């Protein structure tokens, strides 16, 4: 059985295939997306009520687009990866827009 990290990376790789990422930063971006999603789930799980937030996401009671898990993953990705790579606002926007799709497929 695949680990959650492996499932997330599969979804990241699949989703990111739709965006043209410069080859010199592609691994950094993919790993950053994966780590941001996993980090968001981990941080949310440790907060009061966090398990319910994740449960609502996983069961479809809350859409990934409006989930606090997605917001946190996007923030982590932007702060830890995109802010350091200087890829430009258009590419940054395309990459951050992948987060809800990744989370909806993981759930």
Secondary structure, DSSP 8 states (H G I E B T S, - for coil): ---HHHHHHHHHHHHHTTS---TTTHHHHHHHHHHHHHHHHHHHHHSTTHHHHHHHHHHTSS-GGG-HHHHHHHHHHIIIIIHHH---HHHHHHHHTHHHHHHHHH-
